[in-house]
């Protein structure tokens, strides 16, 4: 969900200024695609936009067409980035325009009712040979989703939602469900109260009858199937549900697990922390910087951080609160600070998601020995030591605080997303970057 902070900010500004906007969301990809399902872009009527749903090929086209496409409500369009691209004599790509002839045909744009468009400007030909399905909806309806995302970021509690991107029934008397309808799957129960995503976020719980939808056994079975769907290690997945009754209802959904921001706690407020804060904010992480030296832990030194706190070594409660489910980087250049923080964290290996210690290996081993001599529960300490990354970060080459920050970010990303690094991507042992961190 990169760039989501900018989207939330612009959406709030647009709402306050009574500026209409359209949210474009990738709901499905086929073949090669630059962004995955869940990627979003917000386009305002006054020309402002933020976010990306492709590598840059679709954005100019979408900015031009977003409001026209949503003139009759939310809908899904499908864009081809390869097979259907025609080329002019000078080699420039030109999109082939087609009318949609059936529900199973992929878009290719119908311009007949739309003025002021130049086909030569619609350059989708990147050789990707993929298809990108994009949901377009006005901000008035998309605000519900954005409010849920804001709640997830504030409460640090994930939410699983399903978004309807297509429905079809052989019985014309059965009205189609509204494209863009969202259901909170975490609150689903086998009753007539299915929690829909309302204007105030997930706190709005309506029956589908009250929300204006056709409530049938088929639909409830559909929602039940969605609620039981396992995403596994994915954050978003395209799901097709086919009914087995006489209505022959087929629905297509995007099931998403909306995750909180990655939280990074940096213990230490030296100058080498500054590029790490910058890189983490570029990834839209929530960053907290603490130091027992109040003159270092100041907002002036770290304006990009979400929180900057002077934290005494005795305040273990605050340390545990800030480090819960977070990535923790110990970078104080102070033996007394690192020893105090490590003594608390090493015995709580399941409390945080990542723990890294700056400095050469022998320095950290000295700290571990000193802590070990004072601890009774050696089993808990061993579990923490096995989870500790030291020296912190990967050896990627380069020199200076920026190279150090890049190695730390790479390692935290790999650990948090359970990715195995390449064999050459080893800890910074005996490297020049590690040596610069000696106290």
C-alpha positions, 0 to 999 in steps of 0.5 A, spaced: 500 500 500 505 504 498 503 512 497 497 510 501 499 516 506 499 521 500 492 518 497 489 519 504 491 526 505 489 528 498 482 525 499 481 529 505 483 535 502 478 534 496 473 533 501 474 539 505 474 543 499 468 540 496 472 538 490 470 531 486 475 526 485 475 519 482 479 513 486 482 508 481 484 501 484 487 495 480 482 489 482 486 484 478 492 483 473 493 478 468 500 476 465 505 481 466 503 488 470 507 493 474 503 494 480 499 488 483 491 488 485 490 493 491 494 499 488 490 505 487 490 512 484 486 518 486 484 523 481 481 530 483 477 534 478 482 540 479 487 537 476 491 534 482 493 526 482 497 522 486 498 514 486 500 509 481 496 503 478 502 502 472 509 504 470 506 510 467 503 508 461 496 508 463 496 514 468 495 520 463 489 516 459 486 515 466 486 522 468 483 524 462 477 519 462 476 518 470 470 522 470 467 520 464 468 513 466 464 514 472 458 518 470 454 513 471 457 510 477 462 505 479 465 500 474 471 496 472 475 497 465 480 492 463 487 495 459 491 491 455 499 492 455 501 488 449 497 484 444 492 489 442 497 495 441 498 497 434 504 501 431 505 507 427 510 507 421 515 511 426 514 506 431 510 510 436 505 505 440 498 506 438 492 503 442 487 499 438 480 502 440 474 496 440 467 496 443 466 492 449 461 486 445 460 482 451 462 481 459 468 476 457 471 481 452 477 485 455 476 493 454 479 496 449 476 503 449 469 505 446 470 513 445 464 514 441 461 518 446 467 521 449 469 528 446 476 531 446 481 524 446 486 523 441 488 516 440 495 517 439 496 519 446 493 513 449 500 509 449 499 503 453 505 499 449 510 497 453 511 490 451 508 487 458 503 483 454 498 483 460 492 486 462 490 490 468 483 491 471 481 497 474 475 499 478 473 507 478 469 510 483 467 517 485 470 519 492 463 520 495 463 512 495 470 511 495 471 515 502 468 508 505 474 504 503 479 510 505 476 511 512 477 503 513 484 504 511 485 510 516 482 506 521 487 500 520 493 505 520 490 508 527 488 501 530 494 497 528 489 492 527 488 488 520 481 488 516 479 483 511 474 486 505 471 483 499 470 488 493 465 486 488 468 487 481 463 483 477 456 480 477 452 476 472 445 472 473 441 468 468 435 470 471 434 477 469 429 478 474 434 478 479 438 485 480 445 485 479 449 487 485 452 494 485 459 494 483 464 497 488 460 494 494 464 492 499 463 487 505 467 486 512 469 479 512 472 479 519 465 481 522 461 476 517 456 472 521 451 467 519 445 471 520 442 477 516 447 482 519 452 482 514 457 488 515 458 492 509 463 498 509 459 504 510 460 512 509 463 512 516 468 505 515 467 499 518 463 501 524 457 501 520 453 495 520 447 494 515 443 488 513 444 487 505 436 489 505 437 495 508 443 497 504 438 496 498 441 489 495 438 483 493 438 478 499 438 471 497 440 464 499 445 465 493 448 471 496 449 469 503 452 463 500 457 467 496 459 471 502 460 465 506 464 462 501 468 469 501 469 469 509 472 462 508 477 464 503 484 464 505 489 469 502 495 465 504 501 469 504 498 474 499 495 481 501 490 481 495 486 475 491 481 475 485 476 470 487 470 467 482 464 465 486 459 461 482 452 459 485 449 452 484 442 454 485 437 456 479 439 463 479 446 461 476 449 467 480 456 468 478 460 474 482 467 476 481 471 479 487 477 482 490 479 480 497 484 484 500 487 484 507 488 491 509 495 491 513 497 496 518 503 500 516 510 497 518 512 500 524 520 502 525 522 504 532 529 506 532 533 507 538 538 512 537 538 519 534 545 520 531 546 523 524 546 516 521 539 515 523 537 521 518 537 517 512 534 511 515 528 515 517 528 518 510 528 511 506 523 508 511 518 514 510 519 513 502 516 506 504 510 509 508 512 506 514 511 509 521 517 511 524 519 513 531 526 515 534 527 515 541 534 516 545 535 517 552 539 524 550 534 529 550 538 534 546 539 529 540 531 526 540 528 533 537 523 534 532 528 539 529 533 533 527 528 528 525 522 532 521 520 526 517 519 521 523 512 520 526 514 520 533 521 523 536 521 522 544 526 522 549 526 516 553 529 514 559 533 507 560 528 506 566 522 507 562 521 499 559 513 500 559 514 505 553 519 501 550 515 495 550 509 499 547 513 502 542 516 495 540 510 491 539 510 488 533 515 493 530 522 492 527 527 495 532 533 498 530 538 499 536 543 505 533 545 509 539 553 509 539 552 508 546 554 502 550 549 503 556 543 505 552 544 499 547 545 494 553 539 497 557 535 496 551 537 489 549 536 487 556 529 488 555 528 486 548 532 480 548 528 476 553 522 477 549 523 474 542 516 474 540 514 481 542 517 484 536 518 482 528 525 484 527 531 486 532 538 489 529 544 491 533 548 496 530 556 495 531 561 490 529 560 483 531 565 483 537 561 489 540 554 486 540 557 479 543 560 483 549 553 486 550 550 479 550 555 476 555 554 482 560 546 481 559 547 474 560 551 474 566 545 478 569 539 474 567 536 468 570 531 465 564 537 463 559 532 460 555 528 466 553 535 470 552 537 464 547 531 465 543 532 473 543 539 472 541 537 467 535 532 473 532 537 478 533 541 481 527 548 483 528 551 487 525 545 490 523 543 490 515 546 487 509 552 488 506 550 491 499 557 495 498 558 502 498 560 507 504 557 512 509 550 513 513 546 512 506 549 505 504 548 503 511 541 505 511 539 501 505 542 495 507 538 496 514 532 497 510 533 491 505 534 486 511 528 489 515 524 488 508 526 481 507 525 479 515 518 482 515 515 479 508 519 472 510 523 473 504 530 469 503 535 474 501 540 472 495 546 468 498 551 474 497 546 478 501 550 477 508 550 481 514 555 487 514 560 483 518 567 486 518 565 491 512 567 498 512 560 500 514 560 496 520 566 499 522 564 506 522 559 504 527 564 503 533 562 507 539 
